[in-house]
Amino acid sequence: MATACHLRAARVRPRVFGQTMESWRAHMPDGMLEARARPTVVARTPAVVFDPPPSGRGDRSRLPVPGSPLGPGRPLPAAVSRGGTAYRSLPAPLRMELLRTVPRPSGAWWLKERAAGRFPVLCGRTLVCAEPGYGVVRMRLLDEYGRPEDIVVDHVLAATGYRVDIRRPDLLDPGPRQSLRVFAGAPVLTSGFESSTPGLYFTGLAAAPSFGPLLRFVTGTGFAARRLTAAVTAGKRR
């Protein structure tokens, strides 16, 4: 939607396909609890980490630990979140390693009070198997000491993230899909987010291997929208 707004301001009429995400905070665990659901979170990590809330301190106090859209007080997230253009020039193996490790997996600070003590969080678990039963799913887990643990649930939501493979979705015809230049499953993009197919642009998660972790988050939409809009309007003037 950010890109569509920038394009409209530049007198380019966009068409948005799909349904926009509205009231996204309402779909977090708090909403599940209000619907009388009894969620259980299972994680491989030793603990679930939440980002600290904004401090509200003055600029001088923030100098030693600069903030960034990807997390406060961390120089590396600050660098990759403000250097999307330079990120494209990094060696491909380094780009993919940064994309994998920066920032660390964590929950938003405002989610902590919704989660703490309100439902079970099983950390340090490894999933061994999941078997369907009579309207339920039986899951066998191993804890951090290798001891088995069984839980029974109604539904399983695998919140393990996404791996980009731009040639799999059938939104595009097979011809354009197969002709795209691809790196690590994602389209190779110009500095204006244009793919190897002229006039075809990608943002969001599909653009993260080119521009960095910032493109995986809502906070990256402004950067993407401005650059894409500039590229589109420059092409229309040629």
Phi, psi and omega in degrees: 000326178298317179296318179299320179294317179295319178296319180296321178295332178270013178065032171249126184272109180271160172239122182260123177259145181092179184254129180289156181274116182243145178049049187295333179292334181291345182266006179280176186309330180301318177296326178295321180293321179296332178273012178067025172282156178237078184286153171230127179263128177244126183226147176283332185288155180296334181205154174271123185258137175243141176293148176289151179291159176303137185279329183073014180283166180290168183300323184297320182289342181271351183301315181293332181230082185298140177276169178202162177298340182260007177141139182280148170072020180234113184300320184293312174302323179298321181291312184287336181280342180246004182234045182301323181291316179291333181303325181298336184273352180289153175302144185304315180299322179292319178301316182290326178292318177296321180296328181281328191249346184241127349279172177294151177299128181201159177266154177297146184301326184284352177275341187300315182291338177282334186259323189301116175073007185260342177200159183294139173234110183261104182261162179068025182259148174240131179280125178266311180198162175222128183233133177287143176238209179278084180078008180225173174235127177261125184243131175258123180244159168241133178278185185295344178260006180083010180277136181288150180211130181249137172229152180240128183226163177275323182220151176241122176251109183275089183270060185257009179091182184232146173249123185287130169217091190293346180273356180272316182299142182265017177297325177263153174296154182304323181301301178300324180299313184285338182273352180294138169285129189231142173227124180054037178084349183253154180290142172284126188241151172281178178295345177257018177072017180270138180276185178290346173268112184305133179087359180250117186244152178226139173230190176068213185302324181294339180264354184298320178298337178270321188245355173104177185300336180305326184286354177274355188235160178302326182295346179271357184293326180296313178302311181296317183297318181294316183289319180295317179299317179298321180292318181294313182292327176295321178294326180289334180280339181287000000 
